[in-house]
Amino acid sequence: MGRVDGRTALVTGASRGIGRAIALELAREGAKVAINYSHNEAKAVEVADAVAALGGQSMIVQANIGNSSEARGMVQRVANEFGHLDVLVNNAGITRDSMLPKMTDDQWVEVVSTNLNGCFFCTSEAIPIMTRQSYGRIVNISSMNGQIPAMGQANYSASKGGIIAFTRTAAAELVRSGITVNVVSPGYTDTDMFNAVPDVIQAQIKGKIPMGRYAQPEEIAKAVLFLVADGDYITGQQINVNGGAFMQ
């Protein structure tokens, strides 16, 4: 028997990287999973096929979560299709790196809209659904770069730091509704997004990680599963998965 048998989950940004790993981990442990993607349907289909290979059930939902109507409509579609929504993982995120003197308004707004506003839109829409059930597990994916200075990522850092603060307030407000809200903050993780960083910079970063390697997406997914499956008495908390690169 899986650790989340009978549960339903929506994972945003689930077509690749950390989101893909989270969707597969939840499916492996028995959850029905909604796979959200923004642009790459083919990648989302690959994840759905991988879920099916595990013997699980999934649905694919396209939405730009930075758009309020699309994000909210997605949450409702998933709840209607599954009959209930037990788990929300706000994972989707983008980068548009630039040093502050050259950062454009569009670069700032696009990142904050997707990373932070999207987290709010999806959570806000899920609250009444989970409140009626007297049960919900919300896990927000932040970043170590929401905790430390990150050159060229003022927009990304602000959005991810905002997610941490949002999580604590949401946890305090929703605890009596049977909803827990927690945050996982990955360090540098071996994903397509990070692989775009030049090799010389990757080598410098790796040299600063006490464990001497990057995280694997599956390691982030296991932290999410723990909060969803075993974290009944945990809310408003942050799990750092960064190989010791930042200790709090």
Contacts in CASP RR format, 6 or more apart in sequence:
PFRMAT RR
TARGET T0000
AUTHOR 0000-0000-0000
METHOD contacts of the structure
MODEL  1
MGRVDGRTALVTGASRGIGRAIALELAREGAKVAINYSHNEAKAVEVADA
VAALGGQSMIVQANIGNSSEARGMVQRVANEFGHLDVLVNNAGITRDSML
PKMTDDQWVEVVSTNLNGCFFCTSEAIPIMTRQSYGRIVNISSMNGQIPA
MGQANYSASKGGIIAFTRTAAAELVRSGITVNVVSPGYTDTDMFNAVPDV
IQAQIKGKIPMGRYAQPEEIAKAVLFLVADGDYITGQQINVNGGAFMQ
2 29 0 8 1.000
2 30 0 8 1.000
3 29 0 8 1.000
3 30 0 8 1.000
3 225 0 8 1.000
3 229 0 8 1.000
3 230 0 8 1.000
4 26 0 8 1.000
4 29 0 8 1.000
4 30 0 8 1.000
4 31 0 8 1.000
4 87 0 8 1.000
4 225 0 8 1.000
4 228 0 8 1.000
4 229 0 8 1.000
5 29 0 8 1.000
5 30 0 8 1.000
5 31 0 8 1.000
6 30 0 8 1.000
6 31 0 8 1.000
6 32 0 8 1.000
6 86 0 8 1.000
7 26 0 8 1.000
7 30 0 8 1.000
7 31 0 8 1.000
7 32 0 8 1.000
7 86 0 8 1.000
7 87 0 8 1.000
7 228 0 8 1.000
8 31 0 8 1.000
8 32 0 8 1.000
8 33 0 8 1.000
8 34 0 8 1.000
8 78 0 8 1.000
8 82 0 8 1.000
8 83 0 8 1.000
8 84 0 8 1.000
8 85 0 8 1.000
8 86 0 8 1.000
8 87 0 8 1.000
9 23 0 8 1.000
9 26 0 8 1.000
9 31 0 8 1.000
9 32 0 8 1.000
9 33 0 8 1.000
9 34 0 8 1.000
9 85 0 8 1.000
9 86 0 8 1.000
9 87 0 8 1.000
9 88 0 8 1.000
9 89 0 8 1.000
9 228 0 8 1.000
10 33 0 8 1.000
10 34 0 8 1.000
10 36 0 8 1.000
10 61 0 8 1.000
10 74 0 8 1.000
10 75 0 8 1.000
10 78 0 8 1.000
10 85 0 8 1.000
10 87 0 8 1.000
10 88 0 8 1.000
10 89 0 8 1.000
10 122 0 8 1.000
10 126 0 8 1.000
11 19 0 8 1.000
11 22 0 8 1.000
11 23 0 8 1.000
11 26 0 8 1.000
11 33 0 8 1.000
11 34 0 8 1.000
11 35 0 8 1.000
11 36 0 8 1.000
11 89 0 8 1.000
11 91 0 8 1.000
12 19 0 8 1.000
12 36 0 8 1.000
12 65 0 8 1.000
12 89 0 8 1.000
12 90 0 8 1.000
12 91 0 8 1.000
12 92 0 8 1.000
12 118 0 8 1.000
12 122 0 8 1.000
13 19 0 8 1.000
13 36 0 8 1.000
13 37 0 8 1.000
13 38 0 8 1.000
13 65 0 8 1.000
13 91 0 8 1.000
13 92 0 8 1.000
13 93 0 8 1.000
14 20 0 8 1.000
14 22 0 8 1.000
14 23 0 8 1.000
14 33 0 8 1.000
14 34 0 8 1.000
14 35 0 8 1.000
14 36 0 8 1.000
14 37 0 8 1.000
14 44 0 8 1.000
14 47 0 8 1.000
14 91 0 8 1.000
15 35 0 8 1.000
15 36 0 8 1.000
15 37 0 8 1.000
15 40 0 8 1.000
15 43 0 8 1.000
15 44 0 8 1.000
15 46 0 8 1.000
15 47 0 8 1.000
16 40 0 8 1.000
16 43 0 8 1.000
16 191 0 8 1.000
16 192 0 8 1.000
17 189 0 8 1.000
17 191 0 8 1.000
17 192 0 8 1.000
17 193 0 8 1.000
17 217 0 8 1.000
18 91 0 8 1.000
18 141 0 8 1.000
18 186 0 8 1.000
18 189 0 8 1.000
18 191 0 8 1.000
18 217 0 8 1.000
18 220 0 8 1.000
18 221 0 8 1.000
19 89 0 8 1.000
19 91 0 8 1.000
19 141 0 8 1.000
19 217 0 8 1.000
19 221 0 8 1.000
20 43 0 8 1.000
20 47 0 8 1.000
20 217 0 8 1.000
21 216 0 8 1.000
21 217 0 8 1.000
21 218 0 8 1.000
21 220 0 8 1.000
21 221 0 8 1.000
22 89 0 8 1.000
22 91 0 8 1.000
22 217 0 8 1.000
22 220 0 8 1.000
22 221 0 8 1.000
22 224 0 8 1.000
22 225 0 8 1.000
23 33 0 8 1.000
23 35 0 8 1.000
23 47 0 8 1.000
23 51 0 8 1.000
23 58 0 8 1.000
24 47 0 8 1.000
24 50 0 8 1.000
24 51 0 8 1.000
24 54 0 8 1.000
24 221 0 8 1.000
25 218 0 8 1.000
25 221 0 8 1.000
25 222 0 8 1.000
25 224 0 8 1.000
25 225 0 8 1.000
26 33 0 8 1.000
26 87 0 8 1.000
26 89 0 8 1.000
26 221 0 8 1.000
26 224 0 8 1.000
26 225 0 8 1.000
26 228 0 8 1.000
27 33 0 8 1.000
27 51 0 8 1.000
27 54 0 8 1.000
27 55 0 8 1.000
27 56 0 8 1.000
27 57 0 8 1.000
27 58 0 8 1.000
28 54 0 8 1.000
29 225 0 8 1.000
29 229 0 8 1.000
30 56 0 8 1.000
31 86 0 8 1.000
31 87 0 8 1.000
32 56 0 8 1.000
32 57 0 8 1.000
32 58 0 8 1.000
32 59 0 8 1.000
32 82 0 8 1.000
33 51 0 8 1.000
33 56 0 8 1.000
33 57 0 8 1.000
33 58 0 8 1.000
33 59 0 8 1.000
34 58 0 8 1.000
34 59 0 8 1.000
34 60 0 8 1.000
34 61 0 8 1.000
34 78 0 8 1.000
34 81 0 8 1.000
34 82 0 8 1.000
35 44 0 8 1.000
35 47 0 8 1.000
35 48 0 8 1.000
35 51 0 8 1.000
35 58 0 8 1.000
35 59 0 8 1.000
35 60 0 8 1.000
35 61 0 8 1.000
36 44 0 8 1.000
36 61 0 8 1.000
36 62 0 8 1.000
36 63 0 8 1.000
36 65 0 8 1.000
36 74 0 8 1.000
36 92 0 8 1.000
37 43 0 8 1.000
37 44 0 8 1.000
37 60 0 8 1.000
37 61 0 8 1.000
37 62 0 8 1.000
38 62 0 8 1.000
38 63 0 8 1.000
38 64 0 8 1.000
38 65 0 8 1.000
38 92 0 8 1.000
41 60 0 8 1.000
41 62 0 8 1.000
44 60 0 8 1.000
44 62 0 8 1.000
45 60 0 8 1.000
47 58 0 8 1.000
48 58 0 8 1.000
48 59 0 8 1.000
48 60 0 8 1.000
51 57 0 8 1.000
51 58 0 8 1.000
52 58 0 8 1.000
59 78 0 8 1.000
59 81 0 8 1.000
59 82 0 8 1.000
61 74 0 8 1.000
61 77 0 8 1.000
61 78 0 8 1.000
62 74 0 8 1.000
63 70 0 8 1.000
63 71 0 8 1.000
63 73 0 8 1.000
63 74 0 8 1.000
64 70 0 8 1.000
64 71 0 8 1.000
64 114 0 8 1.000
65 71 0 8 1.000
65 74 0 8 1.000
65 92 0 8 1.000
65 114 0 8 1.000
65 118 0 8 1.000
65 121 0 8 1.000
65 122 0 8 1.000
66 113 0 8 1.000
66 114 0 8 1.000
66 117 0 8 1.000
66 118 0 8 1.000
66 121 0 8 1.000
68 117 0 8 1.000
68 121 0 8 1.000
71 118 0 8 1.000
71 121 0 8 1.000
71 122 0 8 1.000
71 125 0 8 1.000
72 121 0 8 1.000
72 122 0 8 1.000
72 124 0 8 1.000
72 125 0 8 1.000
73 125 0 8 1.000
74 122 0 8 1.000
75 85 0 8 1.000
75 88 0 8 1.000
75 122 0 8 1.000
75 125 0 8 1.000
75 126 0 8 1.000
75 129 0 8 1.000
76 125 0 8 1.000
78 85 0 8 1.000
79 85 0 8 1.000
79 126 0 8 1.000
79 129 0 8 1.000
84 129 0 8 1.000
84 133 0 8 1.000
85 126 0 8 1.000
85 129 0 8 1.000
85 130 0 8 1.000
86 130 0 8 1.000
86 133 0 8 1.000
86 135 0 8 1.000
86 136 0 8 1.000
86 137 0 8 1.000
87 136 0 8 1.000
87 137 0 8 1.000
87 138 0 8 1.000
87 139 0 8 1.000
87 228 0 8 1.000
88 122 0 8 1.000
88 123 0 8 1.000
88 126 0 8 1.000
88 130 0 8 1.000
88 136 0 8 1.000
88 137 0 8 1.000
88 138 0 8 1.000
88 139 0 8 1.000
89 138 0 8 1.000
89 139 0 8 1.000
89 140 0 8 1.000
89 141 0 8 1.000
89 224 0 8 1.000
90 118 0 8 1.000
90 119 0 8 1.000
90 122 0 8 1.000
90 123 0 8 1.000
90 138 0 8 1.000
90 139 0 8 1.000
90 140 0 8 1.000
90 141 0 8 1.000
90 163 0 8 1.000
91 141 0 8 1.000
92 114 0 8 1.000
92 115 0 8 1.000
92 118 0 8 1.000
93 111 0 8 1.000
93 114 0 8 1.000
93 115 0 8 1.000
93 141 0 8 1.000
94 110 0 8 1.000
94 111 0 8 1.000
94 114 0 8 1.000
94 115 0 8 1.000
95 111 0 8 1.000
95 153 0 8 1.000
95 156 0 8 1.000
95 193 0 8 1.000
96 106 0 8 1.000
96 107 0 8 1.000
96 110 0 8 1.000
96 111 0 8 1.000
96 155 0 8 1.000
96 156 0 8 1.000
97 152 0 8 1.000
97 153 0 8 1.000
97 156 0 8 1.000
98 104 0 8 1.000
98 107 0 8 1.000
98 152 0 8 1.000
99 151 0 8 1.000
99 152 0 8 1.000
100 152 0 8 1.000
100 154 0 8 1.000
103 152 0 8 1.000
103 154 0 8 1.000
103 155 0 8 1.000
107 155 0 8 1.000
108 154 0 8 1.000
108 155 0 8 1.000
111 155 0 8 1.000
111 156 0 8 1.000
111 159 0 8 1.000
112 155 0 8 1.000
112 158 0 8 1.000
112 159 0 8 1.000
114 159 0 8 1.000
115 156 0 8 1.000
115 159 0 8 1.000
115 160 0 8 1.000
115 163 0 8 1.000
116 158 0 8 1.000
116 159 0 8 1.000
116 162 0 8 1.000
116 163 0 8 1.000
116 166 0 8 1.000
119 140 0 8 1.000
119 163 0 8 1.000
119 166 0 8 1.000
120 166 0 8 1.000
123 138 0 8 1.000
123 140 0 8 1.000
123 166 0 8 1.000
123 170 0 8 1.000
123 181 0 8 1.000
126 136 0 8 1.000
126 138 0 8 1.000
127 174 0 8 1.000
127 177 0 8 1.000
127 179 0 8 1.000
130 136 0 8 1.000
130 138 0 8 1.000
130 177 0 8 1.000
130 178 0 8 1.000
130 179 0 8 1.000
131 174 0 8 1.000
131 177 0 8 1.000
131 178 0 8 1.000
131 179 0 8 1.000
134 177 0 8 1.000
134 178 0 8 1.000
135 178 0 8 1.000
135 179 0 8 1.000
136 178 0 8 1.000
136 179 0 8 1.000
136 180 0 8 1.000
137 179 0 8 1.000
137 180 0 8 1.000
137 227 0 8 1.000
137 228 0 8 1.000
137 231 0 8 1.000
138 170 0 8 1.000
138 174 0 8 1.000
138 179 0 8 1.000
138 180 0 8 1.000
138 181 0 8 1.000
138 182 0 8 1.000
139 181 0 8 1.000
139 182 0 8 1.000
139 183 0 8 1.000
139 184 0 8 1.000
139 224 0 8 1.000
139 227 0 8 1.000
139 228 0 8 1.000
140 163 0 8 1.000
140 166 0 8 1.000
140 167 0 8 1.000
140 181 0 8 1.000
140 182 0 8 1.000
140 183 0 8 1.000
140 184 0 8 1.000
141 163 0 8 1.000
141 183 0 8 1.000
141 184 0 8 1.000
141 185 0 8 1.000
141 186 0 8 1.000
141 220 0 8 1.000
141 224 0 8 1.000
142 160 0 8 1.000
142 161 0 8 1.000
142 162 0 8 1.000
142 163 0 8 1.000
142 164 0 8 1.000
142 167 0 8 1.000
142 183 0 8 1.000
142 184 0 8 1.000
142 185 0 8 1.000
142 238 0 8 1.000
143 156 0 8 1.000
143 157 0 8 1.000
143 160 0 8 1.000
143 185 0 8 1.000
143 186 0 8 1.000
143 187 0 8 1.000
144 185 0 8 1.000
144 186 0 8 1.000
144 187 0 8 1.000
144 188 0 8 1.000
144 240 0 8 1.000
144 242 0 8 1.000
144 245 0 8 1.000
144 246 0 8 1.000
145 153 0 8 1.000
145 156 0 8 1.000
145 157 0 8 1.000
145 160 0 8 1.000
145 187 0 8 1.000
146 156 0 8 1.000
146 157 0 8 1.000
146 158 0 8 1.000
146 160 0 8 1.000
146 161 0 8 1.000
146 162 0 8 1.000
146 164 0 8 1.000
146 185 0 8 1.000
147 161 0 8 1.000
147 164 0 8 1.000
147 185 0 8 1.000
147 240 0 8 1.000
147 246 0 8 1.000
147 248 0 8 1.000
148 246 0 8 1.000
149 157 0 8 1.000
150 156 0 8 1.000
150 157 0 8 1.000
160 185 0 8 1.000
163 183 0 8 1.000
164 183 0 8 1.000
164 185 0 8 1.000
164 238 0 8 1.000
167 181 0 8 1.000
167 182 0 8 1.000
167 183 0 8 1.000
167 236 0 8 1.000
167 238 0 8 1.000
168 236 0 8 1.000
170 181 0 8 1.000
170 236 0 8 1.000
171 180 0 8 1.000
171 181 0 8 1.000
171 182 0 8 1.000
171 235 0 8 1.000
171 236 0 8 1.000
171 237 0 8 1.000
172 236 0 8 1.000
174 180 0 8 1.000
174 181 0 8 1.000
175 235 0 8 1.000
180 227 0 8 1.000
180 231 0 8 1.000
180 232 0 8 1.000
180 234 0 8 1.000
180 235 0 8 1.000
180 236 0 8 1.000
181 235 0 8 1.000
181 236 0 8 1.000
182 227 0 8 1.000
182 231 0 8 1.000
182 234 0 8 1.000
182 235 0 8 1.000
182 236 0 8 1.000
182 237 0 8 1.000
182 238 0 8 1.000
182 239 0 8 1.000
183 236 0 8 1.000
183 237 0 8 1.000
183 238 0 8 1.000
183 239 0 8 1.000
184 220 0 8 1.000
184 223 0 8 1.000
184 224 0 8 1.000
184 227 0 8 1.000
184 238 0 8 1.000
184 239 0 8 1.000
184 241 0 8 1.000
185 238 0 8 1.000
185 239 0 8 1.000
185 240 0 8 1.000
185 241 0 8 1.000
185 242 0 8 1.000
186 215 0 8 1.000
186 220 0 8 1.000
186 241 0 8 1.000
186 242 0 8 1.000
187 215 0 8 1.000
187 240 0 8 1.000
187 241 0 8 1.000
187 242 0 8 1.000
187 243 0 8 1.000
187 245 0 8 1.000
187 246 0 8 1.000
188 194 0 8 1.000
188 205 0 8 1.000
188 206 0 8 1.000
188 209 0 8 1.000
188 214 0 8 1.000
188 215 0 8 1.000
188 242 0 8 1.000
188 245 0 8 1.000
189 214 0 8 1.000
189 215 0 8 1.000
189 216 0 8 1.000
189 217 0 8 1.000
189 220 0 8 1.000
190 214 0 8 1.000
190 215 0 8 1.000
190 216 0 8 1.000
190 217 0 8 1.000
191 217 0 8 1.000
194 202 0 8 1.000
194 214 0 8 1.000
197 205 0 8 1.000
206 212 0 8 1.000
206 213 0 8 1.000
206 214 0 8 1.000
208 245 0 8 1.000
209 242 0 8 1.000
209 243 0 8 1.000
209 244 0 8 1.000
209 245 0 8 1.000
210 243 0 8 1.000
210 244 0 8 1.000
210 245 0 8 1.000
211 243 0 8 1.000
211 244 0 8 1.000
212 243 0 8 1.000
215 241 0 8 1.000
215 242 0 8 1.000
215 243 0 8 1.000
219 241 0 8 1.000
220 241 0 8 1.000
223 239 0 8 1.000
223 241 0 8 1.000
226 239 0 8 1.000
227 234 0 8 1.000
227 239 0 8 1.000
238 248 0 8 1.000
240 246 0 8 1.000
240 247 0 8 1.000
240 248 0 8 1.000
END
